[in-house]
Structures are given as structure tokens and as C-alpha cells.
Amino acid sequence: MKPSDPLAASASSILAWRVLTLVNVFRLLVPPLLAILFVTLSPSPVGQVRPGIFIGTALAYFLFAIGSIPGIRRRTPGIDIQSVIGGGVDVIAIALLTYSSGGMSSGLGAILVLPIGAASFILGQRLAFMLAALAALSLLVQQGFMTLMGGPADAGDFTAAGIVGALIFILTLGIGPLSRSLRESEERVRLREVDAANLAELNQFIVQHLRESILVVDENDSIRLINESASQLLKRGPVSRGTPLGEVSPRLLYLLGTWRAHSYDWQMSSLSVVTADGGSIVQPHFVSLDRESKGPTLIFLEDMTLIAERVQQSKLAALGRLSASIAHEIRNPVGAMSHAAQLLAEAPSLSAQEKRLTTIITNNGERVSTIIDNVLQLSRRDTTRQERIELNGWMREFLTEFRQTSQIGEDALRFDPAVQDLEVRVDPTHLHQLMWNLCENALKYGRDSQGQGIVEIQTGRIALSERPYLEVLDRGPGISAPDAERIFEPFFTGGKGGTGLGLFIARELAQCNRAVLAYEARPGGGASFRLVFADPQRWE
């Protein structure tokens, strides 16, 4: 440790001032204790030879200790000056108290060891030895003066004065290395505390500014640590420590409980959480911080929107090759099979059962053709031509076309814009296909068995992020919790007759336009599909 190190100097200074404070406490205690002995005991062991000098010295010594308190608190003047002045006063005061009590036989001279030893701890070696020499000399002088004045003394008192003086010198010599060792130890401790504090601040800074979103919850599902990125995803603002996870994201709390129940990540790849602004989908990954997977848990939130953009090109290339193979290898045989079934159905000699079989062949052939068309459309979406459109006006034109094609009235499919002049940036052909799929699904699955029920379409802006959105809502039976986790998977269908590609294609088209399509159960029953568009200003 370099002496010029400011941290080391600060640590050494703090320790020295602490020792000086203790010495001043010693000065405050000695006069009252000697006064008590002088007043209460008879004959008194102290002050019996020169009572006047004893009382005056004790009072002056006590007042000096009181007067030193402000200087020690303000730390001015410097510690060396205060130590030298205090050590000199200690030597003079204790020498006078010893003289007034009968010399070295009173034993008061020995208490010089403490203030001189403390001064040796604070001061440099030269000043410490100067005070030690002054202390030893004062004891010999007071004893010699006691002998000259005819007081009670013998040769042994000079020996005692010499022994105490020698002890003071030995103590001064030994305290020097000890003080350096103690100071170095305290400096190391303080430096370690500073390093630990700096490391904690650095760790906090790293955690808070990580691009990855992380949070830690305890066994009671309360948030113990959350970085800025996770706070923005889940709440669009700061989240205080100790906040229940359910208040921030009920969906994430449900997924955490599911993971803890299974103790491993068996199906988490398909489970996701919609962010607070509705503009992104994140996938949580859970890591237990104990062995039983029941206590504190570290949660990583992976932004699936960014990942989807990275794999977009490779997926399109694979779909292009797949669609070419499907068109060549499957469509022609399926077309021939469907054509043969139609010719066979026209034969007059077919029975009712045979006609039913030809109908099954024809229907399934059409279903396979529909799947092929959907895959081909999906593979062609690599050319996205985004335009600025006014969403409400575009929706009115789309609904007019959709109602005419589906032969439904305005009461069956209502449009309710929450704000006017809602501008978005999107490929109109992609949006047309996406909305067609959503509206068809809502009319097919979002109404009762008699085909009754109202499908609502709403537009507006997300309150937290001001991102424009479009919702398709119905009051049908909704989607069960297990199926809700899989509805966007390709070829998964919860109803009869579907291809299982409609919602998959819809989400892919949304991702192609940097938008997010998510499903939520509608409060009060039914389903809600929300399409959150990208900020139209962001992608200029």
C-alpha cells in the first residue's frame, strides 16, 4: 500500500483520531476519580502532601480535556499538533499530581504510560521519543524536587521513576511497529469494504444495463431483483423490490407456477408472455436458485420478436423450397384424384353410400389443395411492401368487401374505432389476408350453434406506448387454456374442417410487418385477438 494512496491515508487518519478521542476520554475520567479518592478516603492516598497543587492541577487537567473536545470533533488543528500539545499537558499534569501526592510512592506516575503510548501510536517516531523522554525526565525531576523540599522520599522512589521511564521508552519503541501493523490492517479492511461496495455497485450497474431482461423472485413469488429491461417489458416503468409478481404480470406468475409444478422446462418453448405495451412477445426461462426448485428463481425473458426477425430469411428460403416441392409432387396427384372423384360421382348407377364416399374424396382433396395454397402464399411473403395507411378508413373498405363476400349484415360484424386518424405502416395485402383469416375464424368459432352472436372489431392506441392496435373480439365459447398455448402452431386446429394454418399464417404475416399478433381470453367470455402495429415513425 502506497503511503500516498488517499484511501490508505483516510483510513489511517480515522484510526488516529479515534485513538486521540479515547485519550481525551481518559483525561476526562482521571481528575474526577482522583477527586473522589481525595474526598472520600481518610487518610487520602492522593494529594496529601500538597493539597492545593493537587486540586488546582486536577481541575485544570479536567478543563483542558473539556476544551479539547471541539477541536477533536472539528479535527482542527491537525492531529499531530493536538497530540503533541495533549501529550505535553499529560506529562506536566501527571507529574504535578504525582508530586502533590508524595512522589513515585503514590503510584500516579505509572498512569503516564497510557497517554504516552497513545501518542506514540499517533505520532511519528521522533516526536514519540521526544514525549517519552519528557515523561521520563518529568518523573525524575518531580522526585528530585520532592527530595529537595524535604518531602517523604527514599532511594527506592528514584529507582521506581527510572523503571517507569524505561518502561515508557520500551512501550514507545514497541508501539511504533504495532501501530503501523494496525493501520495497515485497518487500511486493508477499509479497502476491502470499498472494493466490496464498488463490486456491488458494478454488479448492480451490469444487471440494470444488461440487454437481456432478468428478474429474481423468492419463494413467496415476490420480486427481489429486476433490471431496467425487464421492468420496461413487464410494466413499462420501474418496479420496486418486494412487489408481488402477480401484480406485475399475472401471466408470468402462472407460467412460473406451472414450471415449479413440473420441475423442468418440458413445454416452456411454446409458452409466452405479451409485454405491457402489447408490442412484443417474450418467452420466459426459469432457473432455480436452490435444489428443490421451490425457492428463489431466476427468470430470463427472451424477446421472441427479435429472434423471429433473425430467422426470417432462413425460414422463407426453407418455405420456398418446400412449397415448390408441394406444388410439383402433391398438387398434381391431388388434382387428378379430385377430378376422378367428380367424374365418378356423375355416374348414374352409384348407390347412396358410394356417392357419400366420392363426396369424402372430393372434400378432402379440396382441403389438401387449400393447405397447399396457404403454404404457397406464406412462402411468397418475402417481398413486403409497407405503406402508410389510415387504419380506420382501410378497415371500413375491408369490412364492406368481407360482408358482401360472406353475405352477412353489419350487425354480425361491427366496427368501433376508439380514435380517429389512426395511421399505421403495413403491407396492405398482408393485412388483408391476416384480417380475412381472423374474421373468418371469429364468425366460424366465435358464435353459437345457431350462428348467432356479434363479432366486434376495435382500433385504438396502447396507453403505455401509444402504439396503434386492432382487435377482433367475440363472445363465443373461447379457447381452452391448453389449446390457447398452441393455436399459433402450424397444422394445429381445435375445430373440425380447419387446416390449422390460418392463425399460423396470420402471425407470420404480422411478424413480417414488425407487428405482434396475440390471443387473450376476453373478460366475460369469448376470445380477443389483438394486432399491435409497429410505431409508424420508427421504421422510416
C-alpha positions, 0 to 999 in steps of 0.5 A: 500500500502506497503511503500516498494512496488517499484511501490508505491515508483516510483510513489511517487518519480515522484510526488516529483520531479515534485513538486521540478521542479515547485519550481525551476520554481518559483525561476526562475520567482521571481528575474526577476519580482522583477527586473522589479518592481525595474526598472520600478516603481518610487518610487520602492516598492522593494529594496529601502532601500538597493539597492545593497543587493537587486540586488546582492541577486536577481541575485544570487537567479536567478543563483542558480535556473539556476544551479539547473536545471541539477541536477533536470533533472539528479535527482542527488543528491537525492531529499531530499538533493536538497530540503533541500539545495533549501529550505535553499537558499529560506529562506536566499534569501527571507529574504535578499530581504525582508530586502533590501526592508524595512522589513515585510512592503514590503510584500516579506516575505509572498512569503516564504510560497510557497517554504516552503510548497513545501518542506514540501510536499517533505520532511519528517516531521522533516526536514519540521519543521526544514525549517519552523522554519528557515523561521520563525526565518529568518523573525524575525531576518531580522526585528530585524536587520532592527530595529537595523540599524535604518531602517523604522520599527514599532511594527506592522512589528514584529507582521506581521513576527510572523503571517507569521511564524505561518502561515508557521508552520500551512501550514507545519503541514497541508501539511504533511497529504495532501501530503501523501493523494496525493501520495497515490492517485497518487500511486493508479492511477499509479497502476491502469494504470499498472494493466490496461496495464498488463490486456491488455497485458494478454488479448492480450497474451490469444487471440494470444495463444488461440487454437481456431482461432478468428478474429474481423472485423468492419463494413467496413469488415476490420480486427481489431483483429486476433490471431496467429491461425487464421492468420496461417489458413487464410494466413499462416503468420501474418496479420496486423490490418486494412487489408481488409478481402477480401484480406485475404480470399475472401471466408470468406468475402462472407460467412460473407456477406451472414450471415449479409444478413440473420441475423442468422446462418440458413445454416452456418453448411454446409458452409466452408472455405479451409485454405491457405495451402489447408490442412484443412477445417474450418467452420466459426461462426459469432457473432455480436458485436452490435444489428443490426448485421451490425457492428463489428463481431466476427468470430470463425473458427472451424477446421472441420478436427479435429472434423471429426477425433473425430467422426470417430469411432462413425460414422463407428460403426453407418455405420456398423450397418446400412449397415448390416441392408441394406444388410439383409432387402433391398438387398434381396427384391431388388434382387428378384424384379430385377430378376422378372423384367428380367424374365418378360421382356423375355416374348414374348407377352409384348407390347412396353410400358410394356417392357419400364416399366420392363426396369424402374424396372430393372434400378432402382433396379440396382441403389438401389443395387449400393447405397447399395454397396457404403454404404457397402464399406464406412462402411468397411473403418475402417481398413486403411492401409497407405503406402508410395507411389510415387504419380506420378508413382501410378497415371500413373498405375491408369490412364492406368487401368481407360482408358482401363476400360472406353475405352477412349484415353489419350487425354480425360484424361491427366496427368501433374505432376508439380514435380517429386518424389512426395511421399505421405502416403495413403491407396492405395485402398482408393485412388483408389476408391476416384480417380475412383469416381472423374474421373468418375464424371469429364468425366460424368459432366465435358464435353459437350453434345457431350462428348467432352472436356479434363479432366486434372489431376495435382500433385504438392506441396502447396507453403505455406506448401509444402504439396503434392496435386492432382487435377482433373480439367475440363472445363465443365459447373461447379457447381452452387454456391448453389449446390457447398455448398452441393455436399459433402452431402450424397444422394445429386446429381445435375445430373440425374442417380447419387446416390449422394454418390460418392463425399460423399464417396470420402471425407470420404475416404480422411478424413480417410487418414488425407487428405482434399478433396475440390471443387473450381470453376476453373478460366475460367470455369469448376470445380477443385477438389483438394486432399491435402495429409497429410505431409508424415513425420508427421504421422510416 
